[in-house]
């Protein structure tokens, strides 16, 4: 034993601090999980009323982005918003949002919560799973701009005006095709991004089965581009013909969804063939991870 080891003595095992434990799937257990991930990660301007277990008479609207990327704010007309796309986060996004909701329940018109509370010790009853109706879906409304930040009779000024102008300029045309499924026109390219609720391993088997059968695309003008992980779920992505309107992909996406459901059922009973396993290996090689 070296001198350093004799001086320090044996290391004691320390339990990790609760606040530092990373929660890889923060929205697990909520029916709205795919939609929450889509709104947080890639939908530009959207709102959805929240179904709270106990909110009294106060209604709270979930939003993608708020002025200056605030965690929550109350408009001067009393409308209450909680933001998903914020500048800071803790190890548990669900807890951050839960705390913002609790703040919003008692905030006054004009109040702003600039950043989520990421430093207070964790407490019971403050995660989304504690506050939302677990089986409630999100009724999402997409907006072509961020003018909903202000009441209809209000003209923006100061930092809010600057933030509003910048946000509106950055919006990419986006359309919702289904639950967690969004078409987006990103410059000269168009994509379909689809947050899937299934466990990654099972989903990859189903995608591989479709790929090996030549059934993974949405038809002419489309191709499977790869996938990324976000908050514990897999998000497959397809490149689409940018000349085609979003509504032209609605039916092909529905048909693809039906094929995928059948493939998901089949992988439980039939193991992958050699060709399907090779297809799966190729799909796995095109994955990224977003937190």
C-alpha positions in Angstrom: 0.0 0.0 0.0 1.4 3.4 -1.0 1.8 6.4 1.3 -1.2 8.2 -0.2 -3.5 5.2 0.4 -2.3 4.9 4.0 -3.0 8.6 4.7 -6.4 8.7 3.1 -7.6 5.4 4.4 -10.4 3.3 2.8 -13.0 5.2 0.8 -16.5 5.1 2.2 -19.4 4.4 0.0 -21.6 7.5 -0.3 -25.2 7.4 -1.4 -25.7 9.7 -4.4 -27.6 12.9 -3.7 -31.2 12.7 -4.8 -31.0 16.0 -6.6 -28.1 14.8 -8.8 -29.7 11.5 -10.0 -30.4 12.0 -13.7 -33.9 10.9 -14.7 -33.6 9.6 -18.2 -37.3 9.2 -18.9 -38.9 12.1 -17.0 -42.4 11.8 -18.4 -42.8 8.1 -17.9 -46.2 7.0 -16.8 -48.1 9.9 -18.5 -50.2 9.2 -21.6 -49.0 12.6 -23.0 -45.3 11.5 -22.8 -44.7 11.5 -26.6 -46.4 14.9 -27.0 -44.5 16.4 -24.1 -41.2 15.3 -25.7 -42.2 16.7 -29.1 -43.2 20.0 -27.7 -40.0 20.3 -25.6 -37.6 19.2 -28.3 -38.6 20.3 -31.8 -42.1 21.9 -32.1 -41.6 25.7 -32.4 -44.8 27.4 -31.3 -47.6 25.5 -29.7 -49.9 25.5 -26.6 -52.0 22.9 -24.8 -54.2 23.2 -21.7 -53.1 21.0 -18.9 -55.4 18.6 -17.1 -54.4 19.0 -13.5 -55.5 16.7 -10.7 -56.4 19.6 -8.4 -56.1 23.1 -9.8 -59.2 24.7 -8.4 -60.5 27.4 -10.8 -57.2 28.3 -12.2 -56.4 27.0 -15.7 -52.8 26.6 -16.8 -51.6 26.3 -20.4 -48.5 24.4 -21.4 -46.4 26.2 -24.0 -43.3 25.4 -26.1 -41.5 28.7 -25.6 -42.3 31.8 -23.5 -40.8 35.3 -23.7 -37.1 35.2 -22.9 -37.4 31.5 -22.6 -39.1 31.9 -19.2 -40.2 28.9 -17.1 -43.7 30.4 -16.5 -45.6 33.7 -16.6 -49.0 35.2 -16.2 -50.2 37.5 -18.9 -51.7 40.8 -17.9 -55.2 39.4 -18.8 -54.7 36.6 -16.2 -53.9 33.7 -18.7 -51.3 31.4 -17.1 -48.5 29.7 -19.1 -45.8 27.2 -18.2 -42.9 26.8 -20.7 -41.2 23.6 -21.8 -38.2 25.0 -23.7 -36.2 26.8 -21.1 -32.5 27.9 -20.7 -31.7 25.8 -17.6 -32.7 22.4 -16.3 -32.0 20.1 -13.4 -31.5 16.3 -13.4 -35.3 15.8 -13.5 -37.2 17.8 -16.1 -40.5 16.5 -14.7 -39.7 18.1 -11.3 -38.7 21.4 -13.0 -42.0 21.6 -14.7 -43.9 20.5 -11.6 -42.4 23.3 -9.6 -43.2 25.8 -12.4 -46.8 24.7 -12.3 -47.0 25.1 -8.5 -45.6 28.6 -8.8 -48.1 29.4 -11.6 -51.0 28.3 -9.4 -50.6 31.3 -7.1 -48.8 33.9 -9.4 -50.4 37.2 -10.2 -51.0 38.9 -13.6 -47.6 40.2 -14.8 -45.6 37.8 -12.7 -42.7 36.0 -14.5 -40.7 32.9 -13.4 -37.5 33.5 -15.4 -35.9 30.0 -14.8 -37.1 26.8 -13.2 -36.2 26.0 -9.6 -33.3 23.6 -10.0 -31.7 24.0 -6.6 -34.3 23.3 -3.9 -34.1 19.8 -2.3 -36.6 17.4 -4.0 -39.9 17.1 -2.2 -42.9 14.9 -2.6 -45.8 15.9 -4.9 -44.0 18.2 -7.2 -43.4 16.1 -10.3 -45.7 16.2 -13.4 -46.8 12.7 -12.5 -48.1 14.0 -9.2 -49.9 17.0 -10.7 -51.4 15.8 -14.1 -54.2 13.4 -14.8 -52.1 10.4 -15.9 -54.2 9.2 -18.8 -55.0 12.7 -20.2 -53.7 13.5 -23.7 -52.7 16.9 -24.7 -55.0 19.0 -27.0 -52.2 20.7 -28.9 -52.8 24.0 -30.9 -50.0 24.9 -33.3 -49.4 28.6 -33.9 -47.7 30.3 -37.0 -46.0 32.8 -34.7 -45.7 33.8 -31.0 -48.2 36.6 -31.0 -50.2 34.6 -28.4 -47.5 35.7 -25.8 -49.6 38.9 -25.5 -53.3 39.7 -25.1 -54.9 40.6 -28.4 -55.1 44.3 -27.6 -51.5 44.7 -26.5 -48.6 46.0 -28.5 -45.2 44.6 -27.5 -42.4 46.8 -26.3 -38.9 46.6 -24.9 -37.3 43.2 -24.4 -40.6 41.4 -25.0 -40.8 43.0 -28.5 -37.3 42.1 -29.4 -37.8 38.5 -28.1 -41.1 38.2 -30.0 -39.5 39.4 -33.3 -36.6 37.0 -33.0 -38.8 34.1 -32.1 -41.2 34.8 -35.0 -38.3 35.0 -37.5 -36.9 31.6 -36.3 -40.1 29.6 -36.7 -40.1 26.8 -39.2 -43.4 25.7 -40.8 -44.7 22.8 -38.7 -47.9 20.6 -38.9 -49.1 17.9 -36.6 -49.9 14.6 -38.3 -50.8 12.6 -35.2 -49.8 12.0 -31.6 -46.1 12.9 -31.2 -45.9 13.0 -35.1 -44.9 16.3 -36.8 -44.0 17.4 -40.3 -41.5 20.3 -40.4 -40.1 22.3 -43.3 -36.5 23.0 -42.3 -35.1 25.3 -45.0 -34.7 23.3 -48.2 -35.6 20.0 -46.4 -38.8 18.6 -45.0 -38.9 15.9 -42.2 -41.4 13.8 -40.3 -40.4 13.4 -36.7 -42.4 10.8 -34.7 -41.9 10.3 -31.0 -42.8 6.7 -30.3 -44.0 5.4 -26.9 -42.7 1.8 -27.2 -39.5 0.6 -25.5 -36.6 1.2 -27.8 -35.5 -2.5 -28.2 -39.0 -3.6 -29.3 -39.5 -0.6 -31.5 -36.2 -1.2 -33.3 -37.2 -4.8 -34.0 -40.4 -3.6 -35.6 -38.7 -0.9 -37.6 -36.1 -3.5 -38.8 -38.9 -5.8 -39.9 -40.4 -3.1 -42.0 -37.0 -2.1 -43.4 -36.2 -5.6 -44.4 -39.6 -5.9 -46.2 -39.1 -2.5 -48.0 -42.0 -1.0 -46.1 -40.3 1.6 -43.9 -40.8 4.6 -46.1 -43.9 6.8 -46.6 -43.8 6.2 -50.3 -42.3 8.1 -53.2 -40.3 11.2 -52.2 -39.5 9.9 -48.7 -36.8 7.9 -47.0 -36.0 6.8 -43.5 -33.2 9.0 -42.3 -32.5 7.6 -38.8 -33.6 8.3 -35.2 -32.6 10.1 -32.1 -33.4 9.4 -28.4 -35.0 12.2 -26.4 -36.0 11.8 -22.7 -36.0 8.1 -22.8 -38.0 7.5 -26.0 -36.9 6.9 -29.6 -37.8 9.4 -32.3 -37.7 8.0 -35.9 -37.1 10.6 -38.6 -38.0 10.5 -42.3 -36.8 12.9 -45.0 -39.7 14.0 -47.2 -40.1 15.8 -50.5 -40.1 19.5 -49.5 -42.3 20.3 -52.5 -45.2 18.3 -51.1 -47.5 19.9 -48.6 -47.8 18.5 -45.1 -51.4 17.3 -45.7 -50.1 15.0 -48.5 -48.2 13.0 -45.9 -51.0 12.5 -43.5 -52.4 9.4 -45.2 -49.0 7.8 -45.8 -48.1 8.4 -42.2 -51.3 6.8 -41.0 -50.6 3.8 -43.2 -47.1 3.6 -42.0 -48.4 3.7 -38.4 -50.7 0.8 -39.1 -47.8 -1.3 -40.6 -45.7 -0.4 -37.6 -48.4 -1.6 -35.2 -48.6 -4.9 -37.0 -44.9 -5.3 -36.9 -44.8 -4.5 -33.2 -47.3 -7.3 -32.6 -45.4 -9.8 -34.7 -42.0 -9.3 -33.0 -43.5 -10.7 -29.8 -44.3 -14.0 -31.5 -41.7 -14.3 -34.3 -38.0 -13.6 -33.8 -36.2 -11.6 -36.3 -34.7 -13.3 -39.4 -31.1 -12.9 -40.3 -32.0 -10.3 -42.9 -34.1 -8.4 -40.3 -31.2 -8.5 -37.8 -28.9 -7.0 -40.3 -31.5 -4.3 -41.0 -31.7 -3.6 -37.3 -27.9 -3.3 -37.0 -28.0 -0.7 -39.8 -30.8 1.3 -38.1 -29.0 1.2 -34.7 -26.0 2.7 -36.4 -28.0 5.8 -37.2 -29.0 6.9 -33.7 -28.3 10.0 -31.7 -29.2 10.9 -28.1 -30.8 14.2 -27.0 -31.4 14.9 -23.3 
